[in-house]
Amino acid sequence: MYDNNSKGISWTAGFFMLIAFAVAAIFLAALISIPIWTGMTGQNFKDMEKGMSDPANSNAIKVIQFITTILGFLLPAVFTAYLLNRRPMYLLGFTQKINWKQVGIVCAIMITALFVSAFLSYVNERLPISESLKLRFDKMENDYDQQVEAIIGLNSFGEYVLALILMAFLPALCEEALFRGGLQNFLTRSTKMPWLSIIIVSILFSAAHFSFYGFLPRIFLGVILGLLYQYSGRLWLNIIAHFFNNALAVTMIYVLKTQGKSLKEAVGDNSDSAWWGIFLLPAVIGLFIVFRKIAAKPKEIPVDLARNEELRNTPFY
């Protein structure tokens, strides 16, 4: 649907433009990170991949993480929205008002959905794959865990607060702007098929994290976040939901690390509680029914129904 603020570029074009801008921005962020890395660590950029897992380089890693997240996710979404609409922040959903009742339901949905996600993680880890692929995926997960541990540290309360900003809030803000406010929004407007758009963007969302063992849980998380956005159109609710999910993980790791456990030990084995996810799926559905009633999406005025402001105070207005 086009509104009175549309600039005439199709939503389909906007969807693919956003993908192209995001890919280009990721490459640009990678180029920018090279002088940052060499300047802050004194190391050659060829050693960068290995050094990203070294806690001694945590300050450089934090700066690179910040730049990559902002440049690769948030700015492409805002820029594309600006090209498509005269009110880009409104188009993305940033300006819609929220209330505490909506926030409470969103947090309840995320807590309940975590159990379903744990079940899907249990299933994902047991999918049949070849031994060579298993070794490759295990290495990817191990490298990712080492990078996360190097970034967040969590050796003090100050590092915990910083981790909440860098690893919880910043990804929530930027990823929701790109995937829900941008890609899902544009694709839904183009196809008029919300569920198809949610599933496609959820797959893209999961694939962008490059984690085989987290692929199914992140698709499910993407669907949850996609439904929140589809039903409400309020991007800040999505950001709060995403932040809440990330913050729970960071907090859990922080608490367990204070007990002397590593990140791998903190994550642990969830096989004992995983099966609760099957029984709590109806609860997630029930909470969404409540959410739809209290967070109805604001209606837009189509172009052909919008009033011409030049005719104000005339019989034709």
DAWO-V91229 format. One record per pair of residues at least 4 apart in sequence whose C-alpha atoms are under 6 Angstrom apart, sorted by the first residue. I is the first residue (numbers start at 1). J is the second residue. Records with the same first field share a line. If there is no record, write none. Layout:
# DAWO-V91229
I: J  J
This chain:
# DAWO-V91229
1: 189
2: 6  302
3: 301  302  303
4: 303
5: 85  86
6: 84  85
7: 84  85
9: 84
11: 186  190
12: 190
13: 17
14: 18
15: 183  186
18: 22  80
21: 25  76
22: 72  76
25: 71  72
26: 72
29: 68
33: 37  64
34: 45
35: 39
36: 40
37: 41  60
38: 42  43  44
40: 60
47: 51
48: 52
52: 147
53: 146  147  150
54: 150
55: 150
58: 150  151
61: 65
62: 151
64: 68
67: 71
68: 72
69: 73
70: 74
71: 75
73: 174  175  178
74: 174  177
75: 79
76: 80
77: 178  182
81: 85  88
82: 88
89: 94
90: 94  95
92: 181
93: 233  234  235
94: 235
96: 234
109: 113  284
115: 277
116: 277
117: 217
118: 274
119: 274  275  277
120: 124  216  217
121: 217
124: 213
125: 213
134: 138
149: 153
152: 163
154: 159  160  254
159: 163
163: 167
164: 168
165: 169  170
166: 170
168: 243  246  247
169: 243
171: 175
172: 176  239  242  243
173: 239
175: 179
176: 180
177: 181  182
178: 182
179: 183
180: 184
181: 185
182: 186
184: 188  197  201
187: 191  197
188: 192  193  194  197
198: 202  226
201: 205
202: 219  222  223
203: 219
206: 215  218  219
211: 215
214: 218
218: 222
222: 226
227: 231
229: 233
231: 292  297
232: 295  296  297
233: 297
239: 243
240: 244
243: 247
247: 251
253: 257  266
256: 261  266
257: 261
261: 265
262: 266
270: 274
291: 295
292: 296
301: 306
311: 317
312: 317
